[in-house]
Amino acid sequence: MVIRMRHTRAHTKNRRSHHALKTQNLVKCTNCEAFKLRHRVCMKCGFYRGAQVIDIVARVEKRQAKKTLATKDA
């Protein structure tokens, strides 16, 4: 089926009024008070819903070791 009538600018903009991006809701972490996205692990302390999920210290140490190994090889 072919559209025979042209939509006005106002009609098009009314239809597209729902296409705007919404801001993300940030909440404070219950453990470290840093802002984080809802329903996600806090990247500052590694806690989610009161339990530690990620060991941030071990993660940083692993990254440092990898970086020093790369500088020694170069």
C-alpha positions in Angstrom: 0.0 0.0 0.0 1.4 3.4 -1.0 1.1 6.5 1.3 -0.7 9.1 -0.8 -0.8 12.0 1.6 2.2 13.9 2.9 2.5 14.3 6.7 3.0 17.8 7.9 6.1 18.7 9.9 4.0 19.0 13.1 2.5 15.6 12.6 6.0 14.1 12.1 7.4 15.8 15.1 4.5 14.7 17.3 5.2 11.1 16.3 8.9 11.5 17.0 8.4 13.1 20.4 9.0 9.8 22.1 12.4 9.3 20.4 14.3 11.5 22.9 17.0 9.8 25.1 16.3 9.6 28.8 18.9 10.3 31.4 20.2 7.3 33.4 19.3 7.1 37.0 22.4 7.0 39.2 22.1 5.8 42.8 24.6 5.8 45.7 26.4 2.6 46.5 25.4 1.3 49.9 29.0 0.3 50.7 31.2 3.2 49.5 28.6 6.0 48.7 29.9 6.3 45.1 27.4 6.9 42.3 26.7 3.8 40.2 24.1 2.6 37.7 21.1 0.8 39.1 21.2 -3.1 39.2 24.9 -3.2 38.5 28.0 -3.9 40.5 29.8 -0.8 41.9 33.1 -0.4 40.0 34.7 1.4 43.0 34.3 -1.3 45.6 32.9 -4.3 43.8 29.8 -4.7 45.9 26.3 -5.6 44.7 23.3 -5.9 47.0 25.5 -6.0 50.1 27.9 -8.7 48.9 31.3 -8.4 47.4 31.1 -9.7 43.8 34.4 -8.4 42.3 37.7 -8.3 44.2 38.9 -4.8 43.0 42.3 -5.0 44.7 43.2 -8.3 42.9 41.9 -6.8 39.7 44.2 -3.7 40.0 47.2 -5.8 41.0 46.7 -8.1 38.0 46.5 -5.1 35.7 49.7 -3.6 37.2 51.6 -6.9 36.8 50.5 -7.2 33.2 51.6 -3.6 32.5 55.1 -4.2 34.1 55.5 -7.4 32.1 54.6 -5.6 28.9 57.2 -2.8 29.6 59.9 -5.4 30.3 59.3 -7.2 27.0 59.5 -4.0 25.0 
